[in-house]
């Protein structure tokens, strides 16, 4: 009974102390409010040039620098000027290479806080920027801004030569190389140059022999994904492209386009040596071999080579006696392109 009484007294004492602290804090807050002078219209900082008012004195000082000719922070390396010290310090890192922000996951160093925050979202999976139309989320506000153009149809990047417009800056830059002739991606083996990094990467496979795209039916491999897709249609018998004149079906858009020229009579591909014209680039290349003497297709059984794959396939039948043997060659090692 005595112990219970002591606990009650202690609890009451603690409660009394808490109430007293709360009252003291409130009183101090009231006293502080009394001491603080409520600003009048005369006390609020106001720009003497444009009459804009500010609630914070530091914001006022930063604003005033926009009106003076001499900006206080100047880079001694490139003479670029800044009106805020924080911008100046961030800029100086572009010269010094200093990287203050370190990723706690992969230890990557970054120069700017904004870049660090964006990088961290790669690890956390955070995507705070949401499209208001389709609900898709993005880790960067720039990515969301670019995505919004798929809804609005906006194409802010315009070619100064042909007036073609683009949604993405990267697409605009690639397009401009068509006009300038710039080919920044160079093959280290044959020195051939390319407009795009992707084209350069695919070209390198002609030297390495890499064929990353494999047919799921017959296991034939290809250097190009587009060629693999075309090949797959041989198995599926799919013919998606229809001639608008005779309604003949084709596996690829290119085949359909070339066929259409048999109706229109158009022959846009011309031989540089004899001026003969062709309806497709393929036929023009085949014709050029009559001038160069190139034998592109090689029999894998006797090493004999031929200009045309049809001739090579005809030759292969001299090595076979039964039709199924020829079909086996065609599905495997028949005519190799040199």
C-alpha positions in Angstrom: 0.0 0.0 0.0 2.8 2.3 0.9 4.6 1.5 -2.4 1.5 2.3 -4.4 1.2 5.7 -2.6 4.8 6.5 -3.4 4.3 5.7 -7.1 1.2 7.9 -7.3 3.1 10.8 -5.6 6.1 10.4 -8.1 3.7 10.3 -11.1 1.9 13.4 -9.9 5.2 15.2 -9.4 6.4 14.3 -12.9 3.2 15.4 -14.5 3.4 18.7 -12.6 7.0 19.3 -13.8 6.0 18.7 -17.4 3.1 21.1 -17.1 5.5 23.7 -15.6 8.0 23.2 -18.5 5.1 23.6 -21.0 4.0 26.8 -19.4 7.5 28.2 -19.3 8.1 27.4 -23.0 4.8 29.1 -24.0 5.7 32.2 -21.9 9.2 32.4 -23.5 7.5 32.2 -26.9 5.1 35.0 -26.0 8.0 37.1 -24.7 9.9 36.5 -27.9 6.9 37.6 -30.0 6.6 40.8 -27.9 10.3 41.6 -28.4 10.2 40.9 -32.2 9.2 44.0 -34.1 6.4 43.4 -36.7 7.7 44.7 -40.0 5.9 47.5 -41.6 5.8 48.3 -45.3 8.9 50.6 -44.8 10.9 47.7 -43.3 10.3 45.2 -46.2 13.3 45.1 -48.6 12.3 46.6 -51.9 14.3 46.9 -55.1 14.9 50.5 -56.0 15.2 49.7 -59.7 12.2 47.5 -60.5 10.2 48.0 -57.2 10.0 44.3 -56.5 9.6 43.5 -52.7 11.2 40.6 -50.8 10.4 38.8 -47.5 14.0 37.7 -47.1 17.1 40.0 -47.0 19.4 37.4 -48.7 16.9 37.0 -51.6 16.9 40.8 -51.9 20.7 41.0 -52.1 20.8 38.2 -54.8 18.2 40.0 -56.8 20.0 43.3 -56.6 23.0 41.7 -58.3 20.9 41.2 -61.5 20.8 45.0 -61.9 24.5 45.8 -61.5 26.8 45.6 -64.4 29.6 44.0 -62.5 28.8 40.4 -61.4 30.7 39.7 -58.1 31.9 36.2 -58.8 34.2 35.7 -61.8 36.0 32.5 -62.8 39.7 33.2 -63.2 40.1 30.3 -65.7 37.4 31.1 -68.3 36.2 34.6 -67.1 32.6 33.3 -66.8 30.7 35.4 -64.2 28.0 34.4 -61.6 25.8 36.4 -59.3 25.7 33.7 -56.6 28.7 32.2 -54.7 27.1 28.7 -54.8 26.9 28.8 -58.6 30.5 30.0 -58.8 31.8 27.2 -56.5 29.8 24.6 -58.5 31.3 26.0 -61.8 34.9 25.9 -60.5 34.5 22.1 -60.1 34.3 21.8 -63.9 37.9 23.1 -64.0 39.3 21.4 -60.9 37.6 18.1 -61.5 36.7 18.0 -57.8 33.9 15.5 -57.0 32.4 16.1 -53.5 29.4 13.7 -53.6 30.0 10.0 -53.2 27.4 7.3 -53.8 27.0 5.1 -50.7 26.1 2.1 -52.9 28.7 2.0 -55.7 31.2 4.6 -54.5 30.8 6.7 -57.6 31.9 10.3 -57.2 29.9 13.2 -58.7 30.5 16.9 -59.0 27.1 18.3 -58.3 24.4 17.6 -55.7 21.7 17.4 -58.3 23.6 14.8 -60.3 24.2 12.9 -57.0 20.5 12.9 -56.2 19.6 11.7 -59.7 22.2 9.0 -59.5 20.9 7.7 -56.2 17.5 7.1 -57.7 19.1 4.4 -59.9 19.8 2.4 -56.8 16.7 3.2 -54.8 14.3 2.9 -57.8 12.6 6.1 -56.8 10.7 7.8 -59.6 9.2 10.9 -58.2 8.2 12.6 -61.5 4.9 11.3 -62.7 3.1 12.0 -66.0 -0.2 13.6 -65.3 -1.8 12.0 -68.4 -0.8 8.3 -68.4 0.6 8.0 -64.8 4.1 6.8 -66.0 6.8 7.7 -63.5 10.4 8.9 -64.1 13.6 9.3 -62.1 14.4 12.7 -63.7 12.3 15.7 -64.5 14.0 16.0 -67.9 12.9 12.4 -68.8 9.3 13.3 -67.9 9.5 16.5 -70.0 10.7 14.5 -73.0 8.0 11.8 -72.4 5.2 14.5 -72.3 6.0 15.2 -76.0 4.6 11.8 -76.9 1.2 13.2 -75.7 1.5 16.8 -76.9 3.2 16.0 -80.2 5.7 18.8 -79.5 8.9 18.7 -81.6 11.1 21.6 -80.3 14.3 20.7 -82.1 14.2 21.9 -85.7 16.7 21.3 -88.5 18.0 24.6 -89.9 18.5 23.1 -93.3 15.4 21.1 -94.2 13.0 22.3 -91.4 12.4 18.7 -90.2 11.5 18.7 -86.4 12.4 16.3 -83.7 11.2 15.5 -80.1 14.7 14.6 -78.8 17.9 16.6 -79.0 19.9 13.4 -79.7 17.7 12.6 -82.8 18.2 16.2 -84.0 22.0 15.9 -83.6 22.1 12.6 -85.5 20.0 14.1 -88.3 22.2 17.2 -88.6 25.1 14.9 -89.5 23.3 13.9 -92.7 23.7 17.6 -93.9 27.1 18.2 -92.5 28.6 14.9 -93.5 30.1 14.4 -90.1 30.9 10.8 -89.2 32.4 10.8 -85.7 32.4 7.0 -85.2 35.4 5.4 -86.9 36.2 1.7 -87.3 39.6 0.9 -85.8 40.1 -2.0 -88.3 39.3 -0.6 -91.7 38.9 3.2 -90.8 35.4 3.3 -92.2 33.4 6.1 -90.5 29.7 6.2 -89.4 27.1 8.7 -88.4 25.8 6.8 -85.4 27.3 4.7 -82.6 24.8 1.9 -83.2 25.8 1.6 -86.9 29.4 1.5 -85.9 28.8 -1.2 -83.4 26.9 -3.4 -86.0 29.7 -2.8 -88.5 32.4 -4.1 -86.1 30.6 -7.5 -86.3 31.8 -7.9 -89.9 35.3 -8.0 -88.5 34.7 -10.0 -85.3 32.2 -12.4 -86.9 29.9 -11.9 -84.0 26.3 -12.9 -84.7 24.3 -12.3 -81.5 20.8 -12.8 -83.1 19.8 -16.4 -83.3 16.7 -18.0 -85.0 14.7 -20.0 -82.4 13.6 -22.5 -85.1 16.7 -23.5 -87.0 19.4 -21.9 -84.8 20.8 -19.8 -87.7 22.6 -16.7 -86.4 22.7 -13.1 -87.7 24.7 -10.0 -87.2 21.6 -7.8 -87.5 18.4 -8.1 -85.6 16.4 -6.9 -88.6 17.9 -9.8 -90.7 16.9 -12.3 -87.9 13.3 -10.9 -87.9 13.1 -11.2 -91.7 14.4 -14.8 -91.6 11.9 -15.8 -88.9 9.1 -15.0 -91.4 10.4 -17.8 -93.6 9.3 -20.2 -90.8 6.1 -18.4 -89.9 5.2 -17.8 -93.5 4.1 -14.3 -92.4 3.7 -11.8 -95.2 2.6 -8.5 -93.7 3.2 -6.1 -96.6 0.7 -5.9 -99.5 1.2 -4.2 -102.9 -1.5 -1.5 -103.2 -1.8 -2.2 -107.0 -1.8 -6.0 -107.5 -2.3 -7.0 -103.8 0.7 -9.3 -103.8 2.1 -10.0 -100.3 5.7 -9.6 -99.1 7.6 -10.4 -96.0 9.4 -7.0 -95.7 8.6 -3.4 -96.4 11.7 -3.2 -98.6 10.6 -6.1 -100.8 7.1 -4.5 -101.2 8.6 -1.1 -102.0 11.0 -2.7 -104.6 8.0 -4.6 -106.2 6.0 -1.4 -106.4 8.6 0.1 -108.7 7.8 -2.7 -111.3 4.4 -0.9 -111.6 5.7 2.6 -111.5 8.8 2.0 -113.6 11.0 3.9 -111.1 14.7 2.9 -111.1 16.4 5.2 -108.6 19.7 3.1 -108.3 22.2 3.8 -111.1 25.5 2.0 -111.9 28.4 4.4 -111.6 30.3 2.7 -114.4 27.7 2.1 -117.2 24.7 4.2 -116.0 22.4 1.3 -116.1 19.5 1.8 -113.6 17.8 -0.6 -111.2 14.6 -0.6 -109.1 16.5 -1.9 -106.0 19.8 -1.3 -104.4 20.2 -5.1 -104.1 20.0 -5.6 -107.9 22.4 -2.6 -108.5 25.0 -4.2 -106.1 24.7 -7.6 -107.9 25.2 -5.8 -111.3 28.3 -4.0 -110.0 30.0 -7.3 -109.6 30.1 -7.7 -113.3 32.4 -4.7 -113.4 34.5 -5.5 -110.3 34.7 -9.3 -110.9 33.8 -9.9 -107.2 32.6 -13.4 -106.4 30.8 -13.0 -103.1 29.3 -16.4 -102.6 31.6 -19.3 -101.8 30.8 -23.0 -101.8 31.7 -24.5 -98.4 32.4 -27.9 -99.9 34.9 -27.1 -102.7 35.8 -23.4 -102.1 34.6 -22.4 -105.6 33.1 -18.9 -105.5 30.3 -17.2 -107.5 28.9 -13.7 -108.1 25.3 -14.7 -107.5 23.8 -16.8 -104.7 21.5 -18.5 -107.2 24.5 -19.7 -109.2 26.1 -20.9 -106.0 23.0 -22.9 -105.0 22.8 -24.4 -108.5 26.5 -25.5 -108.1 25.7 -27.1 -104.7 23.5 -29.6 -106.4 26.5 -31.1 -108.2 27.7 -32.2 -104.7 24.4 -33.8 -103.8 22.4 -36.7 -105.2 19.1 -36.5 -103.2 16.8 -33.5 -102.7 16.9 -33.8 -98.9 20.7 -33.6 -98.9 20.5 -30.2 -100.8 17.9 -29.0 -98.3 20.3 -29.9 -95.5 23.0 -27.9 -97.1 20.8 -24.9 -97.5 19.8 -25.0 -93.8 23.4 -25.3 -92.8 26.7 -24.5 -94.5 25.7 -24.2 -98.2 26.7 -20.9 -99.7 28.8 -18.6 -97.4 28.9 -14.9 -98.1 32.5 -13.8 -98.4 
